Amino acid sequence: MLNIVVNPNQILRKKAEKIKDPLSSDVQKLIPEMIETMLVKDGIGLAAPQIGKSIRIVVIHHKDRDLVMINPKIVRKSLIKEWDEEGCLSVPEVFGDVKRCKKITVKYIDESGKEQILSGEGLLARVIQHEVDHLDGVLFIDKAKNLRRIENE
């Protein structure tokens, strides 16, 4: 399992580098490690900067499957936005309300090197936006209202 980088850490504030070779052994080895770490830590998304790697890859657990997005780029956003609570593995025990687009379309490369286009709404759209923010050095606490600390029992 990989270690989660916790705020404040400079890598969380850097714009991550584009991945040139999605099929490289380094990237292919990292993908299952990121998925395992996300699941063990009870996350629904994890971006490479959160494990100390400044590269553009995210993994998302949605409807009992794991999505791998290499070099994701949000290409369409709905005008309709909604507020909801967010938390983050890199900002432990802190939650806040974040306004995000209700629907988005994202273009990315999957783990087999194929370009994909995915439209999502609700929670999936929110998680994608949260993780892509990580790749751009933005944390949810930068956008959140009503930040609050919730101690783990």
C-alpha positions in Angstrom: 0.0 0.0 0.0 1.2 3.5 -0.8 1.5 6.4 1.7 -0.9 9.3 1.4 0.6 12.7 1.3 -1.1 15.1 3.7 -1.6 18.8 3.5 0.5 21.0 3.8 2.9 19.4 1.3 4.2 21.2 -1.7 3.5 18.4 -4.1 -0.2 18.9 -3.5 0.1 22.4 -4.8 2.0 21.7 -8.0 0.5 21.2 -11.5 1.2 17.6 -12.3 3.1 16.5 -15.4 1.3 14.9 -18.4 2.1 11.2 -18.8 3.9 10.6 -22.1 3.7 6.8 -22.1 0.6 5.4 -20.4 1.8 1.8 -21.1 5.2 2.3 -19.4 6.0 -0.3 -16.8 6.1 2.5 -14.1 2.6 3.6 -14.9 1.2 0.1 -15.2 2.8 -0.9 -11.9 1.4 2.2 -10.2 -2.3 1.7 -11.2 -3.1 -1.4 -9.1 -1.1 0.1 -6.2 -3.2 3.3 -6.4 -6.5 1.3 -6.6 -5.5 -0.8 -3.6 -4.5 2.3 -1.5 -7.8 4.1 -2.4 -9.9 1.1 -1.4 -8.0 0.3 1.8 -8.3 4.0 2.9 -12.0 4.0 2.1 -11.6 6.7 -0.6 -13.7 6.9 -3.8 -11.0 8.7 -5.7 -7.2 9.1 -5.6 -4.9 11.3 -7.6 -1.1 10.6 -8.1 0.0 13.8 -6.3 -1.7 12.4 -3.2 0.8 9.5 -3.2 3.7 11.8 -3.9 3.9 11.5 -7.7 3.4 14.7 -9.7 1.9 13.0 -12.7 -1.6 13.2 -14.3 -3.3 10.0 -13.2 -6.4 9.4 -11.1 -8.3 6.3 -10.0 -12.0 6.4 -9.1 -14.2 3.7 -7.5 -17.7 4.0 -9.0 -20.5 1.5 -9.0 -18.3 -1.5 -8.0 -15.7 -0.8 -10.7 -12.5 1.1 -10.8 -11.9 3.8 -13.4 -8.4 4.7 -14.3 -7.9 8.1 -16.0 -4.5 9.1 -17.4 -4.2 12.7 -18.5 -7.9 13.5 -17.8 -9.2 16.7 -19.2 -12.7 18.0 -18.5 -14.1 19.0 -21.9 -17.6 20.0 -21.0 -19.3 21.3 -17.8 -23.0 21.9 -17.2 -24.0 25.4 -16.2 -26.1 23.9 -13.4 -24.0 23.5 -10.2 -24.8 22.0 -6.9 -23.4 22.1 -3.3 -22.4 18.9 -1.5 -20.1 17.8 1.3 -16.6 16.7 0.4 -13.6 15.3 2.2 -10.2 14.2 1.1 -7.6 11.6 2.1 -4.9 14.3 2.0 -6.9 16.6 4.3 -7.9 14.1 7.0 -10.9 14.6 9.3 -11.9 17.9 7.5 -15.1 18.3 5.6 -16.7 21.2 3.8 -19.4 22.1 1.3 -18.2 22.6 -2.3 -20.1 23.9 -5.3 -19.4 21.8 -8.5 -20.9 21.3 -11.9 -23.7 18.8 -11.8 -22.7 17.2 -15.1 -19.3 16.9 -16.9 -17.6 15.2 -19.8 -14.0 14.1 -19.4 -11.6 12.9 -22.0 -8.8 10.6 -20.8 -6.6 7.6 -21.7 -7.5 4.4 -19.9 -5.0 1.8 -18.5 -4.8 0.0 -21.9 -3.7 3.2 -23.7 -7.1 3.9 -25.4 -8.6 7.4 -25.5 -12.0 7.5 -23.8 -14.8 10.0 -23.3 -17.0 9.7 -20.3 -20.0 11.8 -19.2 -21.0 11.7 -15.6 -23.3 13.5 -13.3 -23.9 13.7 -9.6 -21.3 12.0 -7.4 -19.3 10.7 -10.4 -19.0 14.2 -11.8 -18.1 15.6 -8.4 -15.3 13.0 -7.8 -13.8 13.6 -11.3 -13.7 17.3 -10.7 -12.2 16.9 -7.2 -9.5 14.5 -8.6 -8.7 16.7 -11.6 -8.3 19.6 -9.2 -5.6 17.6 -7.4 -3.7 17.4 -10.7 -3.8 21.2 -11.0 -2.6 21.7 -7.4 -6.1 22.7 -6.0 -7.5 21.2 -2.8 -11.2 21.1 -2.0 -10.5 23.3 1.1 -9.7 26.1 -1.4 -13.3 26.1 -2.7 -15.2 24.9 0.4 -17.6 26.7 2.7 -18.4 25.7 6.2 -15.2 23.8 6.8 -15.5 21.5 9.8 -13.3 18.9 11.6 -14.8 15.5 12.3 -12.7 13.3 14.5 -12.5 9.6 13.6 -14.2 7.6 16.3 
